[in-house]
């Protein structure tokens, strides 16, 4: 039996992700590697993958500064990068 799929919206585009995968994984699978910019204007994206570096922050369901590597994808979730 295959993995269940959840549907979420990333920057206005609907996409699918495997149930149990992180938002960071869904972002990378969607081709998004630059999620925000540093105060110096440098691109930032998933780096450590375990919630220490804070580089993968996005808005999830209207809540800013969520670490995408620590949040599991859920049906109907809305993710916004900077």
C-alpha positions as CSV (number, residue, x, y, z in Angstrom):
1,X,0.0,0.0,0.0
2,X,1.3,3.5,-0.9
3,X,1.8,6.4,1.4
4,X,-1.1,8.7,2.0
5,X,-0.9,12.1,0.4
6,X,-1.8,15.5,1.9
7,X,-2.5,18.6,-0.2
8,X,-1.2,22.0,0.8
9,X,-0.7,25.4,-0.8
10,X,2.8,26.9,-1.1
11,X,3.0,30.5,-2.2
12,X,-0.4,30.2,-3.9
13,X,0.3,27.0,-5.7
14,X,-1.4,23.8,-4.7
15,X,0.9,20.8,-4.2
16,X,1.0,17.4,-2.7
17,X,3.3,15.9,-0.1
18,X,3.6,12.5,1.5
19,X,1.8,12.3,4.8
20,X,4.4,12.5,7.6
21,X,6.8,14.6,5.7
22,X,8.0,18.0,6.9
23,X,7.1,21.3,5.3
24,X,10.8,21.8,4.5
25,X,10.7,18.5,2.5
26,X,7.6,19.7,0.6
27,X,9.2,23.0,-0.1
28,X,12.4,21.4,-1.5
29,X,10.3,18.9,-3.5
30,X,8.5,21.9,-5.0
31,X,11.8,23.3,-6.1
32,X,12.0,26.1,-3.5
33,X,15.4,26.4,-2.0
34,X,15.4,30.1,-1.1
35,X,12.7,30.7,1.5
36,X,13.6,34.1,2.8
37,X,16.4,36.7,2.9
38,X,18.8,37.6,5.7
39,X,19.0,41.2,6.9
40,X,21.9,41.6,4.5
41,X,19.7,40.3,1.6
42,X,21.3,36.9,1.3
43,X,19.1,34.0,0.4
44,X,18.2,31.5,3.2
45,X,16.7,28.1,3.1
46,X,16.7,24.7,4.9
47,X,20.2,24.1,6.3
48,X,20.4,22.0,9.4
49,X,17.1,20.1,9.1
50,X,16.7,19.7,12.8
51,X,15.5,23.1,14.0
52,X,18.7,24.6,15.3
53,X,19.6,27.2,12.7
54,X,16.2,28.9,12.1
55,X,17.1,29.4,8.4
56,X,14.0,27.6,7.1
57,X,11.5,29.9,8.6
58,X,8.2,30.4,6.8
59,X,4.6,31.4,7.6
60,X,2.3,28.5,8.1
61,X,-1.5,29.1,8.2
62,X,-0.8,32.8,9.0
63,X,1.7,32.2,11.8
64,X,5.1,33.7,11.0
65,X,8.5,32.4,11.8
66,X,7.6,28.7,11.8
67,X,10.6,26.3,11.4
68,X,9.6,24.4,8.3
69,X,11.9,21.5,9.2
70,X,10.0,20.9,12.4
71,X,6.4,21.1,11.2
72,X,4.7,18.1,9.5
73,X,2.5,18.7,6.4
74,X,-1.2,18.7,6.9
75,X,-4.1,18.7,4.5
76,X,-5.2,22.2,3.7
77,X,-2.1,23.9,5.1
78,X,-1.1,27.2,3.6
79,X,2.6,28.0,3.5
80,X,4.1,31.3,2.5
81,X,7.7,32.0,2.0
82,X,9.2,35.5,2.2
